[in-house]
Amino acid sequence: MNPTDLPRGWPLPDEAAQAASDRLARLLRERIADSAERWIPFDAWMEAVLYTPGLGYYSGGAAKFGEAGDFVTAPAVSPLFAWTLARDVARVLQSCGDTILEFGPGDGRLCVELLFELDRLGQLPERYLLLERSGSLRARQAEALGVLPEALRSRVHWLETPPKDPLSGVILANEVADALPVRRFRRTQDSALELGVALGEHDRFRWAARPAGDLEERVEALEASLGRRLAPGYESEYHQQLPGWIGVLSDSLARGVCLVIDYGYPRDEYYHPQRHRGTLMCHYRHRAHDDPFLLPGLQDVTAFVDFTAMAEAALEVGLGVVGYTAQAHYLMGAGITGILQERMHDAGAELSLRLSQQAKTLMLPGEMGERFQVLGLARGCDVTLSGFSAYNRLERL
Ligand SMILES: C[S@@+](CC[C@H](N)C(=O)[O-])C[C@H]1O[C@@H](n2cnc3c(N)ncnc32)[C@H](O)[C@@H]1O
């Protein structure tokens, strides 16, 4: 793409990053031009821009996380997130298993802070498994883990594919489900169209619609579940990969609890009439926007999660759905206020101020508190999770 397509004032990528993006764009143009319909469905686009080996957003070398990257996730906002999560994780480890498996561990911060805190609580796991598809992120995680003493560090192992033998303990997935490629559709008066990517003038990527094929039935099933039809012109996402992903979580868990944390809604809010342009969200250098064609491979492309679909998929594979609530309520129930007070008591004025500001970012409705949801899934583990004790909104699913 032409860098001048970037909105005014947005930082330009460096030369190497731009060249990598141009290479990926070329591959995508060829793929579109070679396809029978001169079009690829949106999930194929999303898969390619996130995961093409060496060039995709998660498989290339971009900074991604933190101040120098494109977005900040809860573990990077504050260690308070991990310290608070540790309370429920410790409970499950005490009663139901000895292993933690983290999906998509990003820059490794959740793992580091959880291990420090579980050590403090006297409830270390035997093994902490990191399931990471991206080689560059695995290297980054190894670097982050360098701060751990050997007694903790030696418990961490990387997996490139889900474990062959299901484990007992805890599975964690923070901001992973939003990175699963989605299909996009547009309702019409009497059918549905699938939205995908074609080439426009000057070979620019552009949205284009095709008859929806099997997606039409899925949209009708969504409408049946909502008890209403979506209005003509309504556009949104369909999470085709979610059931398969929940199946992978389920196959990985013999006994224990799985906590899935992400931005999303129950189905009736997800497909709310006012959300008629869907939920796609892209991140480039801390700017959130909805143009997935910008700088292929250099920006994160995500969609909000349909938590009802996730719960349905979990029930389908025999997992219990034990809790669903907003991140703020989860952290409150799990004791973030007490943990904050305890840490502020031991800290100087500057650190105390920082921690209380970080707590606000995690908790406030306009920040991460309401947008992010926590879903608790369980198998053969009857532990009460404190995070769902303050306000469990299972009935919303
Ligand atoms: C937005 S990042 C979140 C990182 C981290 N969990 C955090 O909270 O900072 C998404 C992560 O999910 C990983 N990922 C995406 N799809 C995955 C899958 N199917 N299985 C495991 N990890 C996946 C990516 O490689 C990346 O590490």
The ligand as a MOL file (V3000), in Angstrom:
LIG
                    3D

  0  0  0     0  0            999 V3000
M  V30 BEGIN CTAB
M  V30 COUNTS 27 29 0 0 0
M  V30 BEGIN ATOM
M  V30 1 C -3.9890 -10.0380 21.5460 0
M  V30 2 S -2.7690 -11.2230 21.8430 0 CHG=1
M  V30 3 C -3.0520 -11.5040 23.5540 0
M  V30 4 C -1.8030 -11.8460 24.2870 0
M  V30 5 C -1.9040 -12.1130 25.7840 0
M  V30 6 N -2.8330 -13.1650 26.1130 0
M  V30 7 C -2.2040 -10.8710 26.5630 0
M  V30 8 O -3.2380 -10.8180 27.1820 0
M  V30 9 O -1.3750 -9.9520 26.5460 0 CHG=-1
M  V30 10 C -3.3650 -12.6800 21.0660 0
M  V30 11 C -2.4970 -13.9100 21.2600 0
M  V30 12 O -3.2180 -15.0730 20.8560 0
M  V30 13 C -2.3830 -15.9290 20.0850 0
M  V30 14 N -3.2720 -16.8220 19.3280 0
M  V30 15 C -4.1030 -16.5020 18.3340 0
M  V30 16 N -4.8100 -17.5900 17.9210 0
M  V30 17 C -4.4380 -18.6050 18.7320 0
M  V30 18 C -4.8040 -19.9790 18.8270 0
M  V30 19 N -5.7000 -20.5170 18.0120 0
M  V30 20 N -4.2190 -20.7290 19.7880 0
M  V30 21 C -3.3110 -20.1970 20.6200 0
M  V30 22 N -2.9210 -18.9020 20.5710 0
M  V30 23 C -3.4640 -18.1290 19.6270 0
M  V30 24 C -1.5120 -14.9380 19.3310 0
M  V30 25 O -0.3730 -15.5230 18.7810 0
M  V30 26 C -1.2100 -13.9300 20.4680 0
M  V30 27 O -0.1780 -14.3810 21.3090 0
M  V30 END ATOM
M  V30 BEGIN BOND
M  V30 1 1 1 2
M  V30 2 1 2 3
M  V30 3 1 2 10
M  V30 4 1 3 4
M  V30 5 1 4 5
M  V30 6 1 5 6
M  V30 7 1 5 7
M  V30 8 2 7 8
M  V30 9 1 7 9
M  V30 10 1 10 11
M  V30 11 1 11 12
M  V30 12 1 11 26
M  V30 13 1 12 13
M  V30 14 1 13 14
M  V30 15 1 13 24
M  V30 16 1 14 15
M  V30 17 1 14 23
M  V30 18 2 15 16
M  V30 19 1 16 17
M  V30 20 1 17 18
M  V30 21 2 17 23
M  V30 22 1 18 19
M  V30 23 2 18 20
M  V30 24 1 20 21
M  V30 25 2 21 22
M  V30 26 1 22 23
M  V30 27 1 24 25
M  V30 28 1 24 26
M  V30 29 1 26 27
M  V30 END BOND
M  V30 END CTAB
M  END
